[in-house]
Amino acid sequence: MADNQAGEKTEQATPRRLEEAIKQGQFPRSAEVQTVFVLVGALIALKFVGPDLWQRFVSVQTFMLSHLHDIPITIKAMPGYGIDAALMFAACVGPILIGTTAGGLIAGAIQNRFQTASEALAPKWERLNPMEGFQRVFSTKAFMPTGIAILKLSVVAALTYSQVKTLLNDPIFYTAVPVSRIGAFIATSALGITWRVVTYLSVIAALDYGYQFWKTNKDMMMTKQEVKEEMKNSEGNPQMKARQRRRRAAKTVRQMLQDVPKADVIVTNPTHFAVALRYDRKTMKAPKIVAKGTRLNALRIREIATKNQIPIVENKPLARMIFKYGKVGGEIPAQLFSAVAEVLAYVYRINRYRYYAEQNHV
């Protein structure tokens, strides 16, 4: 039972897991959102350049039809006609191609949160294997998206059928009208149908993206064991970190004990606390704490002080206050200045020669 619970994906994906998923291209994506942006890009392009393209197309057709009798049809002239046709085609298709490309890029950037999937962009030569491609196309996993796509197309066709039916009943199909009227009718009808399709696809795209978002988050959920492993890998092994902390603490204690011989006095509790103080009136504004310790470290401080003939003064409240509020290497708290000054004055009086020698480097 416990193993089954540990294997269940009940935890939300960690930030590191989400970051790795984006690099691998695993984020919510909807093909319908891409389609909507591409169609909107094409419609915007037609909105701005459509009338100009139509006028250019009419001018070219008018010129060709009115000059058919004097246009030379020769082998030498054909390359020129081909180039003119290609330029005309580029002028007509170029703005739409730019609009659709921009729409596709914007849709992709929004869905991947303007981040590059570096690992997904890396070349994978196994994708060029035709057998694997054939298996992907005709696999059971591909049938479901294909069926959903057919269903979406059917829904859009059913919703636009009424407008198409209305257009088919237009009098333009039963009366003689100018060619310009037919062109305007086709353009207006096509734009109307396209905008209607875009509206329906936008609703479908919103629903599809919501589903893809939910499905992606569900797929990226992690088990409790995976979360623990990732925390261990990102933050380091707790046992290793504890050993590192102990080594740093031991190094700090060794360095602190090496500075005890420089102290002028040791203030003790007498057994629980020991604080080593030093004061040089030429270089210090206030006495500094050279070392401090409790229990075993306090004993070692007293032993070093005895070995180096450093005075030891028992003052329980002062030792406790300095230990609590003072910091090794820092000055004593301002509120303890007077009490420490009395201790130092006492030490200097009973050991005048030592103090004089240290201050004058004798």
C-alpha positions in Angstrom: 0.0 0.0 0.0 2.8 2.4 0.9 4.7 1.5 -2.3 1.6 2.3 -4.4 1.1 5.7 -2.7 4.8 6.5 -3.2 4.5 5.7 -6.9 1.4 7.9 -7.4 2.0 11.3 -9.0 0.3 13.5 -6.5 2.8 16.4 -6.3 2.9 19.5 -8.5 6.0 19.9 -10.7 8.8 21.7 -9.1 10.3 24.9 -10.7 13.3 22.9 -11.8 11.1 20.3 -13.5 9.1 23.0 -15.2 12.3 24.6 -16.5 13.6 21.4 -17.9 10.3 20.7 -19.5 10.4 24.0 -21.3 13.9 23.3 -22.6 12.6 20.0 -24.0 9.6 21.7 -25.6 7.1 20.2 -23.2 4.6 23.0 -22.6 0.9 23.5 -23.4 0.5 23.9 -27.1 -2.7 24.0 -29.2 -2.7 23.7 -33.0 -5.9 25.6 -33.0 -4.3 28.6 -31.4 -1.7 28.5 -34.2 -4.4 28.3 -36.8 -6.3 31.3 -35.4 -3.2 33.5 -35.3 -2.2 32.5 -38.9 -5.7 33.3 -40.2 -5.9 36.6 -38.3 -2.4 37.5 -39.7 -3.6 36.8 -43.2 -6.8 38.8 -42.7 -4.9 41.8 -41.3 -2.5 41.7 -44.3 -5.5 41.6 -46.7 -7.1 44.5 -44.8 -4.1 46.7 -45.5 -2.9 45.6 -48.9 -6.0 43.9 -50.3 -7.4 46.8 -52.3 -4.0 47.7 -53.8 -3.5 44.0 -54.8 -6.9 43.9 -56.4 -6.2 47.1 -58.4 -2.9 45.7 -59.5 -4.4 42.5 -60.6 -7.2 44.2 -62.5 -4.7 46.5 -64.2 -2.5 43.5 -65.3 -5.5 41.5 -66.6 -6.9 44.6 -68.4 -3.6 45.2 -70.1 -3.2 41.6 -71.1 -6.7 41.2 -72.5 -6.5 44.6 -74.4 -3.1 43.9 -76.0 -3.4 40.2 -76.9 -3.1 41.1 -80.6 0.2 42.9 -80.3 2.0 40.9 -77.5 4.8 38.9 -79.2 4.8 35.2 -78.4 8.4 34.2 -79.0 11.0 32.0 -77.3 13.1 35.0 -76.4 10.2 36.9 -74.9 9.0 33.9 -72.7 11.7 34.4 -69.9 10.6 38.0 -69.5 7.0 37.1 -69.2 7.9 34.4 -66.7 9.9 36.9 -64.6 7.0 39.4 -64.7 4.5 36.7 -63.7 6.8 35.7 -60.8 7.1 39.3 -59.6 3.4 39.7 -59.8 2.8 36.5 -57.9 5.3 37.6 -55.2 3.7 41.0 -54.9 0.3 39.4 -54.4 1.3 36.5 -52.1 4.2 38.2 -50.2 2.1 40.4 -47.9 -0.2 37.5 -47.0 2.8 35.2 -46.5 4.4 37.7 -44.2 1.2 38.1 -42.2 0.7 34.4 -41.8 4.3 33.9 -40.8 4.2 36.7 -38.2 0.9 35.2 -36.8 2.4 31.8 -36.5 5.6 33.1 -34.8 3.5 35.2 -32.3 1.3 32.2 -31.5 4.3 30.0 -30.9 6.1 32.7 -28.7 3.0 33.2 -26.6 2.5 29.5 -26.0 6.1 28.7 -25.1 6.2 31.9 -22.9 8.9 33.5 -25.1 11.4 30.9 -24.2 13.5 28.8 -26.5 13.3 25.0 -26.3 17.0 24.4 -26.8 16.9 20.7 -26.4 13.8 20.3 -28.7 15.6 22.3 -31.4 18.6 20.0 -31.4 18.8 17.8 -34.5 17.5 14.3 -34.0 18.5 12.1 -36.9 16.2 9.3 -35.9 13.3 11.5 -37.1 14.6 11.1 -40.7 14.0 7.3 -40.4 11.0 6.7 -42.8 10.0 3.5 -41.0 9.6 5.4 -37.7 7.8 8.2 -39.4 5.4 5.7 -41.0 4.8 4.1 -37.6 4.1 7.5 -36.0 1.6 8.5 -38.7 -0.4 5.2 -38.6 0.0 4.5 -34.8 -3.0 4.3 -32.5 -1.8 7.6 -30.9 -2.3 9.4 -34.2 -5.9 8.2 -34.7 -7.2 10.2 -31.8 -5.8 13.6 -32.9 -7.0 12.9 -36.4 -10.5 12.1 -35.3 -10.6 15.2 -33.1 -9.4 17.3 -36.1 -12.2 15.9 -38.3 -14.7 16.6 -35.6 -13.5 20.2 -35.3 -13.7 20.6 -39.1 -17.2 19.2 -39.1 -18.3 21.6 -36.4 -16.9 24.6 -38.2 -18.5 23.5 -41.5 -21.9 23.1 -39.8 -21.7 26.5 -38.2 -20.7 28.3 -41.4 -23.2 26.4 -43.6 -26.0 28.8 -42.9 -24.0 31.8 -44.2 -22.9 29.8 -47.2 -26.5 28.9 -48.0 -27.5 32.6 -47.7 -24.8 33.6 -50.1 -25.9 30.9 -52.6 -29.4 32.5 -52.6 -27.9 35.9 -53.6 -29.5 37.5 -56.8 -26.0 37.8 -58.3 -26.3 34.1 -59.3 -29.5 34.7 -61.3 -28.9 38.1 -62.9 -26.4 39.6 -65.3 -23.9 41.8 -63.3 -20.6 43.5 -64.2 -17.4 41.6 -63.6 -16.4 44.2 -61.0 -19.5 43.4 -59.0 -18.7 39.7 -59.1 -15.2 40.3 -57.8 -16.4 42.5 -55.0 -19.1 39.9 -54.1 -16.5 37.1 -53.9 -14.1 39.2 -51.8 -16.8 40.3 -49.4 -18.2 36.8 -49.0 -14.8 35.2 -48.5 -13.9 37.7 -45.8 -17.2 37.3 -44.1 -16.9 33.5 -44.1 -13.3 33.6 -43.0 -14.0 36.0 -40.0 -16.9 33.7 -39.0 -14.6 30.7 -39.1 -12.0 32.6 -37.1 -14.6 33.4 -34.4 -15.6 29.7 -34.1 -12.0 28.6 -34.2 -11.1 31.0 -31.4 -13.7 29.4 -29.1 -12.4 25.9 -30.0 -8.8 27.1 -29.6 -9.5 28.5 -26.1 -11.1 25.2 -25.0 -8.3 23.1 -26.6 -5.6 25.2 -25.0 -7.3 24.9 -21.6 -7.4 21.1 -22.1 -3.7 21.0 -23.2 -2.7 23.1 -20.2 -4.5 20.7 -17.8 -3.1 17.7 -19.6 0.5 19.0 -19.6 0.4 19.9 -15.9 -1.0 16.4 -15.1 1.7 14.7 -17.2 4.4 16.7 -15.4 3.2 15.9 -11.9 5.7 14.1 -9.7 5.7 11.4 -7.1 6.8 12.3 -3.5 10.0 10.2 -4.1 10.8 12.2 -7.2 10.4 15.4 -5.3 12.7 14.2 -2.5 15.3 13.1 -5.0 15.2 16.4 -6.9 15.5 18.3 -3.6 18.4 16.2 -2.6 20.2 16.8 -6.0 19.5 20.5 -6.1 20.3 21.3 -2.4 22.9 18.6 -1.8 22.9 15.6 0.5 21.8 16.7 4.0 24.4 14.4 5.6 27.2 15.9 3.4 26.0 19.4 4.2 26.0 18.6 7.9 29.6 17.3 7.6 30.6 20.4 5.8 29.1 22.6 8.5 30.9 20.6 11.2 34.2 21.1 9.4 33.7 24.8 9.0 32.7 25.1 12.7 35.8 23.1 13.7 38.0 25.3 11.5 36.5 28.5 13.0 37.1 27.2 16.6 40.8 26.3 15.7 41.3 29.8 14.3 39.7 31.4 17.3 41.8 29.4 19.8 44.9 30.4 18.0 44.1 34.0 18.8 43.6 33.5 22.5 47.3 34.2 23.4 46.8 37.7 22.0 44.1 38.5 24.6 44.6 40.8 27.6 42.1 39.1 29.9 39.7 36.1 30.0 36.3 36.7 31.6 34.7 33.5 32.8 31.4 32.2 34.3 33.6 30.4 35.7 33.1 27.0 34.0 30.2 27.4 31.5 31.4 30.5 29.6 34.8 32.0 28.8 35.4 35.2 26.8 38.8 36.5 25.7 39.2 40.2 25.4 41.9 42.4 23.9 42.3 46.2 23.8 45.0 48.3 22.2 44.3 52.0 22.8 46.5 53.0 19.8 44.5 51.0 17.2 41.1 50.2 18.8 38.2 52.4 19.7 36.8 49.8 22.1 37.9 46.3 23.4 37.4 43.5 20.9 36.3 39.9 21.5 39.2 37.6 20.5 37.4 34.3 21.3 34.4 32.9 23.2 33.2 29.5 24.1 31.0 27.3 26.3 31.8 24.2 28.3 34.6 22.3 26.4 35.7 25.3 24.4 35.6 27.5 27.5 37.8 25.0 29.2 40.3 25.0 26.3 40.3 28.9 26.4 41.2 28.9 30.1 43.9 26.3 29.5 45.5 28.3 26.8 45.2 31.5 28.9 46.9 29.7 31.9 49.7 28.4 29.6 50.3 32.0 28.3 49.9 33.6 31.7 46.9 35.6 30.6 44.8 36.9 33.6 41.5 35.1 34.2 38.7 37.1 35.9 35.6 35.5 37.1 32.5 37.7 36.5 29.4 35.6 35.8 26.9 38.3 34.6 29.5 40.0 32.5 30.8 36.8 30.9 27.2 35.7 30.1 26.3 39.1 28.6 29.4 39.4 26.4 28.9 35.8 25.2 25.2 36.4 24.4 25.5 39.8 22.6 29.1 39.9 21.5 30.6 38.6 18.3 34.1 37.1 17.8 36.2 39.7 16.0 33.8 42.5 16.8 33.8 45.1 19.5 32.0 44.6 22.8 28.4 45.9 23.1 28.3 49.6 24.0 26.2 49.0 27.1 29.1 46.8 28.5 31.9 49.4 28.1 32.0 50.5 31.7 32.0 47.0 33.1 34.7 45.8 30.8 36.7 49.0 31.5 36.7 48.1 35.2 37.9 44.6 34.5 40.7 45.9 32.2 41.7 48.5 34.7 41.9 45.8 37.4 44.0 43.6 35.1 46.4 46.4 34.2 46.9 47.3 37.9 47.9 43.8 38.9 50.0 43.2 35.8 51.5 46.6 35.0 54.7 45.3 33.5 53.0 42.9 31.1 50.7 45.6 29.9 53.5 48.1 29.5 55.6 45.7 27.5 52.8 44.8 25.1 51.8 48.4 24.5 55.4 49.5 23.9 56.5 46.3 22.1 59.3 45.7 24.6 
